[in-house]
Amino acid sequence: MPDEPLGEMDEDLMSWGREAHLNVLNLASILGVEPERYATDPLVLMPGLQNYADRLPLSEFEQSDWITLHTDLTSYLGDLLVERHGAAWVKVADQNSPTGYRFFVEVTDAGGMIRRVEPFDVVMEEFENLPIEIGRMIANAEAVLGIAPSVDS
């Protein structure tokens, strides 16, 4: 079980969030979504990302393919939570992790409780329950965080 956040805004944490965001912007560009449009609403990437995931030959994937897909989906999920829900990346000490820490996304829910989810784990769970469903992945993370999806009028 992870410990409390390490507290400091260290270079690892800042780099992690920055790299996730840049990776998503690159992915958005590949899928035909302009950065400005993504910045307005990260959900605009969801249909293209789902179409992309649906067409992948998962049965032919090698380890490097899974790693790339995992990185892309983790980046998207974390960045979406930050951009859409005001969540923040946090670095949490974990003596069971090879690095000694893990990266989570954290929010304060409507009841004032701090809640965290690890996008890496949410995506891994999605891989264990194929087919990949981007909407389900997002909903699972939002449920763990206790945040309701916002619906634009």
C-alpha positions in Angstrom: 0.0 0.0 0.0 1.4 3.4 -0.9 2.3 5.9 1.8 1.5 9.6 1.9 2.5 11.9 -0.9 6.1 12.9 -0.7 5.0 16.5 -0.7 7.7 18.3 -2.6 7.3 19.3 -6.2 10.4 17.6 -7.3 11.8 17.3 -10.8 10.5 13.7 -11.3 6.9 14.8 -10.6 7.1 17.9 -12.7 8.7 16.0 -15.5 6.1 13.1 -15.3 3.1 15.5 -15.6 4.8 17.5 -18.4 5.7 14.4 -20.4 2.3 12.9 -20.0 0.7 16.1 -21.4 3.2 16.3 -24.3 2.6 12.6 -25.1 -1.2 13.2 -25.2 -0.8 16.3 -27.4 1.3 14.2 -29.8 -1.3 11.4 -29.8 -4.0 14.0 -30.4 -2.1 15.4 -33.3 -1.7 11.9 -34.8 -5.5 11.3 -34.4 -6.4 14.6 -36.0 -7.3 16.6 -32.9 -5.7 20.0 -32.7 -4.0 21.0 -29.3 -6.3 23.9 -28.8 -9.4 21.7 -29.2 -8.0 19.2 -26.8 -7.2 21.9 -24.3 -10.8 23.1 -24.4 -12.2 19.6 -23.7 -10.0 16.5 -23.5 -13.0 14.3 -24.2 -12.7 15.3 -27.9 -9.9 12.8 -28.1 -12.0 9.9 -26.8 -13.7 8.8 -30.1 -10.5 8.8 -32.1 -8.6 7.0 -29.4 -11.4 4.4 -29.1 -11.4 3.9 -32.9 -7.6 3.5 -32.8 -7.8 1.0 -29.9 -10.5 -0.9 -31.7 -8.4 -1.4 -34.8 -5.2 -2.6 -33.0 -4.1 -6.2 -33.7 -3.8 -6.9 -29.9 -3.3 -10.6 -30.6 -0.1 -9.8 -32.5 1.3 -7.3 -30.0 4.8 -7.8 -28.7 5.9 -6.5 -25.3 7.1 -3.2 -26.7 3.7 -2.6 -28.4 1.9 -3.2 -25.0 4.3 -0.8 -23.3 3.7 1.9 -25.9 -0.1 1.5 -25.7 0.0 1.5 -21.9 2.0 4.7 -21.9 -0.3 6.4 -24.3 -3.5 5.4 -22.4 -1.9 6.2 -19.0 -0.9 9.6 -20.3 -4.4 10.3 -21.7 -6.2 9.2 -18.6 -4.0 11.1 -16.2 -4.0 14.2 -18.3 -7.7 14.1 -18.8 -8.3 14.0 -15.0 -5.9 16.9 -14.5 -7.4 19.0 -17.3 -11.1 18.2 -16.9 -11.4 17.7 -13.2 -8.6 19.9 -11.7 -6.8 16.8 -10.4 -3.0 17.0 -9.7 -0.2 14.5 -10.2 1.3 13.4 -6.9 4.4 11.3 -6.2 3.7 8.8 -3.4 6.3 6.8 -1.6 5.9 3.1 -2.0 8.6 0.8 -0.7 7.2 -2.1 -2.9 7.8 -0.2 -6.1 11.2 -0.6 -7.8 11.7 3.2 -7.8 10.5 3.6 -4.2 7.5 5.8 -5.4 4.6 5.8 -7.7 2.6 8.5 -9.5 -1.0 9.0 -8.7 -3.7 11.6 -9.7 -5.3 13.2 -6.7 -8.4 15.3 -6.1 -10.5 16.5 -3.2 -14.0 15.1 -3.6 -17.2 16.9 -2.9 -17.1 15.8 0.8 -13.6 17.2 1.2 -11.9 13.8 1.2 -8.6 13.5 -0.7 -8.8 10.6 -3.1 -6.2 9.1 -5.4 -6.1 6.8 -8.4 -3.1 5.5 -10.3 -3.7 5.8 -14.0 -1.1 3.1 -14.6 -3.2 0.6 -12.7 -6.5 1.7 -14.3 -5.1 1.1 -17.7 -3.6 -2.3 -16.7 -7.1 -3.3 -15.4 -8.5 -2.4 -18.8 -5.9 -4.7 -20.5 -7.1 -7.5 -18.3 -10.7 -6.9 -19.4 -10.6 -6.7 -23.2 -11.8 -5.2 -25.4 -10.3 -1.8 -24.4 -13.1 0.6 -23.7 -11.8 4.2 -23.3 -15.1 5.4 -21.7 -15.1 2.6 -19.2 -11.4 3.4 -18.3 -12.3 7.0 -17.7 -15.4 6.1 -15.7 -13.5 3.7 -13.5 -10.9 6.4 -12.6 -13.7 8.9 -11.9 -15.5 6.4 -9.7 -12.3 5.8 -7.7 -11.8 9.5 -7.3 -15.5 10.0 -6.3 -16.0 12.6 -9.0 -19.1 12.7 -11.3 -18.5 13.3 -14.9 -19.5 16.8 -16.0 -22.0 17.2 -18.7 -21.8 20.3 -20.8 -25.1 22.1 -21.5 
